[in-house]
Amino acid sequence: MSDPNSSTLPQEVEGLKETLKQVAYQNEMMLRWVNGAVITVDREGMVIHANEVALATLGWQSAEFLGCQVHETIHHSQDDGSEYPWDFCPVFAAIEDGSSHHVDGDVFWKKNGSSFSADYIVCPTRNDKSEITGAILTFRNLTDQRLQESKRIHRMKLMAIGELSAGIAHEINTPVQFIGSNVSFLNDSFGDLLKLIKAYRKLGEMLPNEPQCRQLLQEITEIEETADIDYLQEEVPKAFEQTLHGVKQVTELIQGLKGFAHSGTEGEKTASDINKIINNALMVSRNVYKYIAELETNLGDLPSIKVYPGDIGQVVVNLVINAAHSIEEKKGKSQTLGKITIASFLEEKDLIIQISDTGKGIPEGVRERIFDPFFTTKEVGRGSGQGLAISHTIIHEKHHGEISFNSVIGEGTTFTVRIPIQ
């Protein structure tokens, strides 16, 4: 006699298969859309799935990443470059003992050879018989988070500096205008007085040779000698010229501060004069390089293009400061000035900014990490390792451009910023 339930068994099996398909589909969707970076591996630690966040964070394409041994690919070394054995890897431990592991502040490696700090959780995966089939690794890039926080703080500092700069510029501008106007007035007036003195001298030569006239001429001569009119004629115009030059420098500095302050606000891209941004940045950073290097500018005829002006100004400031520090480290106690050259020009569909220095150059061993956040070769107190990382983010992500460099040890470095005109 046949089992009455046997006819329903195939239907139940088909139902379970469909349920498994739905679960698999749901898992795939969760892995694809989860905010964190997720990688799944088999029992040998080979990658069988990675979501878009993980691929983007690690710099891999899905087709080339699948099938890679996860430990050998992203977890092979510690921060100091020493080997990280597979036996000690939490992924291996999760697969072997079936336990979950939570790790803070470990090091993961990208495809391009750069590293970042990561927090991650590893959990074993099991089949319907509760057998361990692999593991699922969920991680987050702490370095990116720190950089974002650093950028947020940096923006707040820039806003504060902008407000202070604008206030200082306003406070300085009014008295400087008075000084400039008064010095110009005195300069013109002194010129008129000199003309009058010359006319008196001519008159003295024409007066009749009488005792009273001779006495008056003698008094005038004595006054001229006491006042040293010849010396005043020579030196006073120089003093006015130097004073007016100083006032002009202060005015230019004020304009630079105003430009840098007003361009520091966030918002939409605005049509901007790149050369003006460069000049404002050079004014703001002048105190860093003026005793270290001579400055040469070769600014070409450029169209107005849409950028975030405050960000571009910050990139120029960062690169100029780096150039000055490199020259200072090279020259040591030498009194010889180095040289910083700023150039701007068009190249096909790109606007180019080049900043060159005659500094010590960038060592071969660190060039791949030069744009990594918090990486610096400067001594403590001279750099936080954020300037170039922030500049890289500004140019690549916010302006869809490129920033690159060429460096020769002992001769110097040239950074090239490339911004698409369109």
Phi and psi in degrees as a GROMACS rama.xvg file:
@    title "Ramachandran Plot"
@    xaxis  label "Phi"
@    yaxis  label "Psi"
@TYPE xy
-76.9489  152.679  SER-2
-75.0739  125.993  ASP-3
-65.104  -22.1578  PRO-4
-86.8253  -10.24  ASN-5
-64.4013  -29.0537  SER-6
-70.8148  -23.5814  SER-7
-90.3062  -12.3282  THR-8
-60.9025  -48.0437  LEU-9
-57.2859  -37.4385  PRO-10
-64.9588  -39.438  GLN-11
-64.9351  -41.1223  GLU-12
-61.8095  -45.2319  VAL-13
-62.6201  -37.4105  GLU-14
-64.8644  -40.0803  GLY-15
-66.2541  -39.7396  LEU-16
-60.7822  -43.9034  LYS-17
-64.3771  -38.4487  GLU-18
-63.1707  -42.4939  THR-19
-61.4831  -39.6084  LEU-20
-61.8262  -43.5136  LYS-21
-63.9543  -42.0924  GLN-22
-62.4395  -44.3139  VAL-23
-61.0577  -42.1945  ALA-24
-64.324  -42.984  TYR-25
-62.65  -42.0973  GLN-26
-61.7549  -40.9046  ASN-27
-62.7843  -43.6683  GLU-28
-64.5868  -39.9014  MET-29
-63.5018  -43.4365  MET-30
-65.5137  -33.0748  LEU-31
-74.6979  -36.8138  ARG-32
-106.154  -3.39011  TRP-33
-63.3914  145.181  VAL-34
-68.4249  -32.7029  ASN-35
-80.8373  170.634  GLY-36
-86.7221  128.345  ALA-37
-130.374  133.553  VAL-38
-131.157  135.087  ILE-39
-113.541  142.258  THR-40
-131.688  160.876  VAL-41
-89.2894  -169.562  ASP-42
-64.5677  -24.0628  ARG-43
-89.4449  2.80494  GLU-44
79.6752  17.3183  GLY-45
-85.8142  136.093  MET-46
-68.7397  125.364  VAL-47
-113.908  -13.6202  ILE-48
-163.278  145.09  HIS-49
-147.335  133.251  ALA-50
-80.0251  173.973  ASN-51
-62.9856  -35.3028  GLU-52
-64.5044  -43.4482  VAL-53
-63.3735  -45.0696  ALA-54
-62.8098  -44.2481  LEU-55
-65.4309  -40.741  ALA-56
-65.109  -39.2738  THR-57
-89.9056  -12.2736  LEU-58
80.7096  24.2743  GLY-59
-109.18  155.625  TRP-60
-91.2743  149.152  GLN-61
-57.3956  -45.3617  SER-62
-62.0062  -35.8536  ALA-63
-87.1613  -21.3162  GLU-64
-83.4744  -35.9048  PHE-65
-62.5487  133.78  LEU-66
93.0469  -8.0817  GLY-67
-78.2014  149.769  CYS-68
-77.6806  117.042  GLN-69
-61.2251  -40.8166  VAL-70
-67.0031  -45.7459  HIS-71
-67.3861  -21.8123  GLU-72
-90.5387  -43.556  THR-73
-122.486  -4.98442  ILE-74
-136.158  24.377  HIS-75
-76.1798  -25.6472  HIS-76
-134.486  156.158  SER-77
-88.1643  176.267  GLN-78
-61.8425  -30.508  ASP-79
-85.2948  5.02039  ASP-80
92.4092  -8.27482  GLY-81
-73.445  155.529  SER-82
-67.0429  144.264  GLU-83
-111.056  101.527  TYR-84
-61.7098  144.117  PRO-85
-60.0717  -35.7515  TRP-86
-60.511  -27.5609  ASP-87
-94.1331  -2.11023  PHE-88
-73.7235  132.165  CYS-89
-58.3293  -29.0581  PRO-90
-63.7777  -45.7151  VAL-91
-60.6166  -43.2548  PHE-92
-63.1673  -40.7969  ALA-93
-63.4567  -39.2131  ALA-94
-70.7012  -37.7316  ILE-95
-76.9626  -46.2229  GLU-96
-107.899  -3.45603  ASP-97
74.5145  14.3555  GLY-98
-100.701  160.405  SER-99
-93.6684  149.86  SER-100
-133.327  134.905  HIS-101
-118.914  120.927  HIS-102
-123.438  133.278  VAL-103
-109.987  134.681  ASP-104
69.0801  34.1654  GLY-105
-85.001  179.516  ASP-106
-116.47  126.712  VAL-107
-113.44  156.205  PHE-108
-120.223  137.933  TRP-109
-87.4772  170.428  LYS-110
-61.3037  -35.3521  LYS-111
-79.772  2.56895  ASN-112
94.9994  -5.51631  GLY-113
-86.2101  159.63  SER-114
-119.946  164.494  SER-115
-150.143  156.518  PHE-116
-83.1931  137.999  SER-117
-139.052  143.125  ALA-118
-99.8883  140.858  ASP-119
-153.86  160.194  TYR-120
-125.647  134.041  ILE-121
-119.546  126.23  VAL-122
-127.001  140.99  CYS-123
-71.1595  150.834  PRO-124
-108.47  147.946  THR-125
-133.27  156.849  ARG-126
-93.0395  -171.807  ASN-127
-70.1277  -10.1662  ASP-128
-99.6548  11.7603  LYS-129
65.0724  22.5032  SER-130
-86.1865  139.705  GLU-131
-71.6207  123.721  ILE-132
-107.45  -9.75808  THR-133
160.747  -145.818  GLY-134
-153.561  158.945  ALA-135
-120.48  128.268  ILE-136
-113.256  120.973  LEU-137
-115.942  126.946  THR-138
-139.77  164.277  PHE-139
-135.88  145.193  ARG-140
-84.1753  101.184  ASN-141
-67.5728  -32.9522  LEU-142
-61.8898  -43.7497  THR-143
-62.6849  -40.6596  ASP-144
-63.4498  -43.1455  GLN-145
-64.0829  -39.1567  ARG-146
-64.7067  -42.5829  LEU-147
-62.0244  -41.8716  GLN-148
-65.5626  -41.0769  GLU-149
-62.773  -41.4206  SER-150
-65.293  -37.9331  LYS-151
-62.4332  -46.4476  ARG-152
-64.0496  -39.811  ILE-153
-62.1229  -41.6528  HIS-154
-63.5003  -39.8886  ARG-155
-62.9695  -41.3459  MET-156
-63.2604  -42.6184  LYS-157
-62.6194  -40.5804  LEU-158
-62.9756  -41.9269  MET-159
-64.8826  -44.3778  ALA-160
-61.9745  -39.9742  ILE-161
-61.0223  -45.729  GLY-162
-63.671  -43.8821  GLU-163
-63.7333  -43.464  LEU-164
-61.91  -43.7587  SER-165
-62.4614  -41.7293  ALA-166
-65.4977  -45.256  GLY-167
-62.2608  -44.1123  ILE-168
-59.6087  -41.8529  ALA-169
-65.0606  -42.9895  HIS-170
-66.1191  -37.7508  GLU-171
-76.9962  -33.7333  ILE-172
-61.6159  -42.1375  ASN-173
-63.1191  -53.3775  THR-174
-63.5799  -33.0349  PRO-175
-64.5318  -38.9359  VAL-176
-61.9455  -42.1583  GLN-177
-61.2651  -46.4346  PHE-178
-60.8928  -46.5283  ILE-179
-60.6102  -44.3596  GLY-180
-64.8651  -43.6067  SER-181
-67.0099  -40.8954  ASN-182
-65.3639  -40.1616  VAL-183
-62.1996  -41.4611  SER-184
-62.5102  -46.7329  PHE-185
-63.8535  -37.3823  LEU-186
-62.8083  -47.6958  ASN-187
-64.1255  -41.0244  ASP-188
-65.3482  -40.2537  SER-189
-64.0258  -36.6076  PHE-190
-62.085  -40.2636  GLY-191
-65.4807  -39.8497  ASP-192
-62.8111  -39.468  LEU-193
-62.837  -39.4596  LEU-194
-62.2468  -40.0645  LYS-195
-65.2244  -41.89  LEU-196
-62.1422  -41.3692  ILE-197
-63.7798  -38.9907  LYS-198
-65.6132  -39.508  ALA-199
-59.9577  -41.3799  TYR-200
-63.4208  -41.2856  ARG-201
-64.0747  -40.2319  LYS-202
-62.5347  -41.7166  LEU-203
-60.6432  -36.2114  GLY-204
-70.9038  -23.3817  GLU-205
-94.0795  -14.5212  MET-206
-67.4288  147.414  LEU-207
-64.7207  153.878  PRO-208
-83.2318  72.8843  ASN-209
-112.239  154.763  GLU-210
-53.5503  -43.8555  PRO-211
-64.9632  -39.5872  GLN-212
-66.4511  -41.1366  CYS-213
-63.4295  -38.5619  ARG-214
-65.2405  -43.2899  GLN-215
-63.5904  -42.4041  LEU-216
-63.0809  -37.3411  LEU-217
-63.5351  -42.965  GLN-218
-62.1532  -42.878  GLU-219
-62.1132  -42.1562  ILE-220
-62.1428  -42.3794  THR-221
-64.3179  -40.6491  GLU-222
-62.1173  -42.5607  ILE-223
-62.6445  -40.4131  GLU-224
-67.9981  -41.0765  GLU-225
-64.0144  -43.3202  THR-226
-77.338  -12.7531  ALA-227
51.9394  61.447  ASP-228
-57.9738  -38.7739  ILE-229
-61.4376  -40.8057  ASP-230
-66.315  -43.4864  TYR-231
-63.2645  -39.5633  LEU-232
-58.299  -35.4001  GLN-233
-84.0169  -41.7757  GLU-234
-92.2187  -35.2344  GLU-235
-61.5194  -44.7146  VAL-236
-57.9673  -36.7016  PRO-237
-63.6391  -41.6578  LYS-238
-63.2617  -42.7473  ALA-239
-62.3647  -42.4154  PHE-240
-62.6339  -45.1478  GLU-241
-64.2296  -40.8301  GLN-242
-63.6265  -45.1695  THR-243
-64.0069  -36.061  LEU-244
-64.2742  -41.831  HIS-245
-63.1983  -42.7207  GLY-246
-61.6006  -39.2477  VAL-247
-63.1942  -41.323  LYS-248
-63.2885  -43.5972  GLN-249
-62.5108  -41.5326  VAL-250
-61.6471  -43.5067  THR-251
-64.0321  -39.0236  GLU-252
-63.5286  -41.4636  LEU-253
-61.8882  -44.496  ILE-254
-62.9736  -38.2051  GLN-255
-63.7056  -43.6828  GLY-256
-63.3491  -42.1403  LEU-257
-61.6638  -46.8422  LYS-258
-62.0272  -43.1686  GLY-259
-67.2848  -38.9552  PHE-260
-67.072  -46.893  ALA-261
-70.8287  -27.4796  HIS-262
-84.1321  -5.30992  SER-263
-82.1886  -6.53272  GLY-264
-79.8152  143.532  THR-265
-76.1556  163.417  GLU-266
154.483  -156.136  GLY-267
-81.0304  161.909  GLU-268
-63.4148  143.158  LYS-269
-127.991  147.777  THR-270
-61.9257  123.516  ALA-271
-135.706  152.201  SER-272
-90.5404  105.735  ASP-273
-62.3348  -38.2517  ILE-274
-63.5029  -36.9238  ASN-275
-66.9075  -39.464  LYS-276
-61.1781  -43.05  ILE-277
-61.576  -47.1359  ILE-278
-62.891  -40.1462  ASN-279
-62.9144  -42.4075  ASN-280
-64.0347  -38.1059  ALA-281
-67.7934  -36.732  LEU-282
-62.994  -45.1417  MET-283
-64.518  -37.6577  VAL-284
-96.2579  7.65564  SER-285
-57.3652  -38.7712  ARG-286
-63.4024  -22.3187  ASN-287
-75.6603  -38.7281  VAL-288
-106.789  -12.9294  TYR-289
-64.0673  -28.4754  LYS-290
-96.4708  0.572599  TYR-291
-113.709  -35.1964  ILE-292
-147.26  149.492  ALA-293
-78.8921  147.515  GLU-294
-112.164  131.755  LEU-295
-125.732  129.72  GLU-296
-117.983  133.411  THR-297
-127.33  78.6301  ASN-298
-95.3499  121.231  LEU-299
-83.2967  178.444  GLY-300
-82.3257  108.899  ASP-301
-116.651  148.253  LEU-302
-78.1838  160.923  PRO-303
-76.3558  129.545  SER-304
-128.367  157.782  ILE-305
-83.4107  119.749  LYS-306
-145.156  173.786  VAL-307
-90.173  99.0877  TYR-308
-58.932  -39.7268  PRO-309
-62.7001  -38.5491  GLY-310
-67.6998  -43.5488  ASP-311
-63.307  -40.7371  ILE-312
-60.5861  -39.619  GLY-313
-65.0224  -38.4366  GLN-314
-61.1682  -46.1736  VAL-315
-62.1858  -44.74  VAL-316
-59.1767  -46.4645  VAL-317
-59.0838  -44.907  ASN-318
-70.3692  -36.7478  LEU-319
-66.8442  -42.8331  VAL-320
-62.4135  -43.6684  ILE-321
-59.8448  -42.8698  ASN-322
-62.1671  -44.4231  ALA-323
-62.8062  -43.6526  ALA-324
-63.2829  -39.8333  HIS-325
-64.0404  -42.5834  SER-326
-65.5131  -42.1006  ILE-327
-62.9641  -41.2603  GLU-328
-66.3468  -33.1963  GLU-329
-74.0571  -44.6775  LYS-330
-80.296  -17.8985  LYS-331
56.8433  -124.621  GLY-332
-89.7835  1.00325  LYS-333
-63.3842  144.752  SER-334
-88.3571  -4.80917  GLN-335
-71.2038  129.249  THR-336
-78.4775  142.94  LEU-337
-84.1259  -163.792  GLY-338
-142.907  133.61  LYS-339
-117.646  128.096  ILE-340
-118.831  127.654  THR-341
-113.614  127.065  ILE-342
-130.687  147.959  ALA-343
-137.95  138.898  SER-344
-165.27  170.602  PHE-345
-100.205  142.661  LEU-346
-140.058  104.556  GLU-347
55.8864  -115.673  GLU-348
-101.867  16.4448  LYS-349
-120.46  149.286  ASP-350
-99.5876  129.868  LEU-351
-112.514  133.701  ILE-352
-119.343  123.546  ILE-353
-119.465  132.561  GLN-354
-124.948  113.564  ILE-355
-114.012  149.99  SER-356
-139.278  164.366  ASP-357
-106.313  38.4249  THR-358
-82.6996  -160.161  GLY-359
-79.8506  -13.169  LYS-360
86.0422  166.953  GLY-361
-101.501  125.261  ILE-362
-58.9246  145.149  PRO-363
-55.8922  -41.7995  GLU-364
-68.7069  -13.432  GLY-365
-115.798  1.42307  VAL-366
-64.3122  -33.7501  ARG-367
-69.7854  -20.4319  GLU-368
-106.897  7.06386  ARG-369
-63.5434  -26.9601  ILE-370
-99.0876  4.98289  PHE-371
-69.559  139.343  ASP-372
-60.332  139.67  PRO-373
67.3638  8.28563  PHE-374
-92.9179  129.403  PHE-375
-150.05  147.621  THR-376
-103.717  1.67982  THR-377
-80.7283  157.532  LYS-378
-68.6712  162.07  GLU-379
-57.1995  131.595  VAL-380
96.225  -13.1433  GLY-381
-99.3977  -19.1416  ARG-382
-165.112  145.825  GLY-383
-100.892  -3.29837  SER-384
77.4832  19.174  GLY-385
-111.58  -22.6581  GLN-386
-57.1243  -52.5814  GLY-387
-72.1336  -35.5442  LEU-388
-63.1465  -44.7076  ALA-389
-65.9771  -40.5961  ILE-390
-61.2344  -42.0272  SER-391
-60.8566  -44.513  HIS-392
-63.6289  -44.5606  THR-393
-59.2484  -46.9134  ILE-394
-75.7271  -47.5639  ILE-395
-73.9497  -49.8226  HIS-396
-87.5347  -39.9941  GLU-397
-88.3908  -25.7547  LYS-398
-119.939  0.955553  HIS-399
54.1791  36.3272  HIS-400
-110.315  -156.882  GLY-401
-138.607  147.722  GLU-402
-132.319  126.363  ILE-403
-140.304  175.79  SER-404
-151.315  154.826  PHE-405
-123.894  135.683  ASN-406
-141.768  139.803  SER-407
-123.866  123.519  VAL-408
-58.1819  129.521  ILE-409
83.0397  -8.70824  GLY-410
-116.467  -34.756  GLU-411
139.672  -176.254  GLY-412
-139.018  144.909  THR-413
-123.914  120.215  THR-414
-97.0085  135.115  PHE-415
-118.977  121.427  THR-416
-105.42  125.564  VAL-417
-118.488  116.722  ARG-418
-117.522  122.849  ILE-419
-62.042  135.292  PRO-420
-69.1796  -39.5924  ILE-421
